[in-house]
Amino acid sequence: MSLIYKLLFPGVNINVLHIVVFTFKIIITGVFAHGLDEMWLGRIIDEKCINELVKLQKKFNFNIAGEGGEFETLVVDGPIFKKRLILDDVLKEWKRDSGILKVKKSHLEKN
């Protein structure tokens, strides 16, 4: 289940989604839906990203919060964390029409 969805609730309100992604630093670590390609892996979810997801959602009919398994996320920083997660080494693995971002090396850094 997508962390964005867990932070929100069923029936996602786009305004709440904006609040969440402006409060937390969230990256996309897996994509599994038509319309989402390899370039989405490792992408920070920001306002531009949300706008693109909204357009793709209308075209490909997926859940904007990724609840249907369309994409997976990782929260790397936020106000509730004492330290942020720094991804030092990642590897994109793409197979046919889906992929994941593997974190090979990371460390914590004080906020």
N, C-alpha and C positions, 0 to 999 in steps of 0.2 A: 504494500500500500504506500502510495506517495506521501512523503512527509508534508508536502503542501496541503494535501487533503486532510491529513491528521490534524494539522493546525487549524484548518477551517472546519467544514462540515458538509454534509450532502447538500446539494443546491448551492454551489459556489457562487458567491457574489463577487463580481470582478473588482469592486472597490475594496473589499476585504483582501483579495489577492494582492492588490497594489500595496496595501498597508503591510502585509506579511513580507513581501519581497523588498520593501524599502526599509524594513526593520532588521531583517536577516540577510546574510549573504548566502545565497543558495545556488548550487550549480547542478546542471543536468548530467547524470552519470549513466543513464541508459535510455535508449530510444527503441520503441517497438511498434510504431504505428506508421501507416502510410502518411507521407507528407513530412515526416521527420527523418532527416538523413544524418550522415556522419558529422556534418558541421555543427550539429546540436550538442555533440558530446563535449563536455567541459565548459559549456557556455554558462555564463552567469545569468540568472533570471533577473532582468531589469525591465524598465518600462518598454524599451524597444522590443525585447524578447516577448513580453506579454502581448504587445500589439501584433507581433507576427504569429504568436500562438492563436490569438483570436481569429485572425484571417484563415489560418490553417484549419482551425476547429470548424469553421463554417464550411470549408471546402471538403474536409475529410470526415467530419462528424465524430470527433473524439472529445473526451472530457478535458476541459481546459486545465483542470488540476491534476491530470494524469491518473485519475482514480481507476480507469479501466485497464491500467497497465501500459498505457501509451508511452509513458516515460517515468524514470526514477530520478530522485534528487538526493543531494547531500548538502546539509547545512554546514558551512565552514566557519561562520561567524555570526554573532548576534549579541544583543544586550544581556542575555541571561548567561552567557559564557564568560569565564574568567580568562580564557585563552582562545585564540582563533587557530583553526587548522590550516596549515600551509601545505599545499601539495607540491612536493619537490620533484617528483618523477611520476608521470602518468603514461599510460599506454592505451590508445584507442584500438579496440578490437571490433571489427565490422564483419558480419557474415550475412550475405544476401541482402536482406532488407531491415536488419536490426543490429544494434551494437551496444557495447558497454565501455565505460571509461574505467580502467583498472588503476587503482592507486598503488604504485610500487614502493614509493617512499614519501613520507610526510613527517611533519613535526608540529609541535604546538608552540605558539608565540604569544607572549602577553599582549593584551589589548592596550 
